[in-house]
């Protein structure tokens, strides 16, 4: 896989026009475009179709978390829309993850469609020890991340979204699934509101498979050049 194909551009922009403008410029230069809750809530499934129509692969970041039947049905709809990566919360439990995997893989086999990656979200990076304690999780945060990643792997998910600071923990414990990491900043770039960041090179070295990158690309004067530089820096 080429380095640029490992870049997932987070389309955290307010308007449909801005999002599609970025896709038109960057399509073919990066691997995927991440559509999150804001863009999806504002523009619905049509924004997914429009990104795909412009040649972009879609990472649909809806972080599904509900009863197994509901999550499986929503994951199936996301797959039918054409999303190549779909997130769900591993905290939803084994039955929820297994139901989603079962339903989407059956659809994939029956229709001959490519299986999207169902990605597990472990502990949100906005949660710290105190926040975890407040919802009754008393084990150390890193243990909780590892536990949830193991559950995700056990239920057949296709990858895990984690902080780049957690890559070594997961790889060290034998997690073999693809790891998808936000919180990436090129050397010398603004960190914006990200507290703990890693460079593209270091994240790749540690074992990240896909890098979610928003503002360093979307707010660059030349997003295509920014993406190309990041791809080059990944290989050192
Ligand atoms: O602009 P920036 O590169 O910081 O964007 C990172 C993207 O990854 C945003 O869409 C953000 O919501 C998402 N994300 C994150 N940290 C997480 C999970 C998702 O930054 N733990």
Boltz pocket constraint, residues with backbone or C-beta under 6 A from the ligand:
constraints:
  - pocket:
      binder: B
      contacts: [[A, 10], [A, 12], [A, 36], [A, 123], [A, 124], [A, 125], [A, 126], [A, 162], [A, 163], [A, 182], [A, 183], [A, 184], [A, 191], [A, 192], [A, 194], [A, 212], [A, 213], [A, 214], [A, 215], [A, 216]]
      max_distance: 6.0
